[in-house]
């Protein structure tokens, strides 16, 4: 799993299209092995990002939960703490 792809479900405020697109870009980069595709592969790369973003947004908007929404700042602080514990300064 790519560590740069973050959980996007059940946050307040809700996920944005930009966040979903960024996660989709990271996913396509990971599975393709390209950070930036060649001109020959650029159209396929962008189409894959668009498709995955659309499917992901559809998934996120259709999911249901009874849990309270998570706070972005609190979750970011927890992630920083985990990173410090794992990697130090």
C-alpha positions in Angstrom: 0.0 0.0 0.0 1.3 3.4 -0.8 1.9 5.3 2.4 1.0 8.6 0.7 -2.6 7.6 0.1 -4.7 8.7 3.2 -8.1 7.5 4.4 -10.7 10.0 3.0 -13.9 8.7 4.4 -15.8 10.1 7.4 -14.1 13.5 7.9 -15.5 16.8 8.8 -15.4 18.7 6.5 -16.0 16.1 3.9 -13.4 15.0 1.3 -12.9 17.4 -1.6 -12.5 16.5 -5.3 -8.9 17.7 -5.1 -8.1 15.3 -2.3 -9.6 12.4 -4.2 -7.7 13.3 -7.3 -4.5 13.6 -5.4 -5.0 10.1 -3.9 -5.9 8.8 -7.4 -2.7 10.3 -8.8 -0.6 8.6 -6.1 -2.4 5.3 -6.8 -1.7 5.5 -10.6 1.9 6.5 -9.9 2.3 3.5 -7.6 0.8 0.8 -9.9 2.4 2.2 -13.1 5.8 2.8 -11.7 5.9 6.3 -13.3 6.2 9.5 -11.4 5.6 11.3 -14.7 4.6 9.4 -17.8 6.2 9.8 -21.2 4.3 11.7 -23.8 3.3 8.4 -25.4 1.6 7.3 -22.1 0.4 10.6 -20.8 -3.2 10.3 -22.1 -3.6 6.8 -20.6 -2.1 8.0 -17.3 -4.5 11.0 -17.1 -7.5 8.9 -18.1 -6.7 6.4 -15.4 -6.5 9.2 -12.8 -9.8 10.6 -13.9 -11.5 7.1 -13.9 -10.1 6.2 -10.4 -11.1 9.6 -9.0 -14.6 9.3 -10.3 -15.0 5.7 -8.9 -13.5 6.8 -5.6 -15.7 9.8 -5.2 -18.7 7.5 -6.0 -17.6 5.1 -3.3 -17.0 7.8 -0.7 -20.4 9.4 -1.2 -22.2 6.1 -1.1 -20.6 4.8 2.1 -22.5 5.0 5.4 -21.4 5.0 9.0 -22.8 5.7 12.4 -19.4 6.8 13.7 -18.8 10.5 14.4 -16.8 12.3 11.7 -13.1 12.5 12.3 -11.4 15.9 12.8 -8.7 16.4 10.1 -6.3 18.4 12.5 -6.6 15.7 15.2 -5.9 12.9 12.7 -2.9 14.8 11.3 -1.5 15.3 14.8 -1.9 11.6 15.5 -0.1 10.8 12.2 2.7 13.1 13.2 3.0 11.5 16.6 3.1 8.0 15.0 5.8 9.2 12.6 7.9 10.6 15.4 7.6 7.4 17.4 8.5 5.4 14.3 11.3 7.5 12.8 12.4 9.9 15.5 13.3 13.5 14.8 
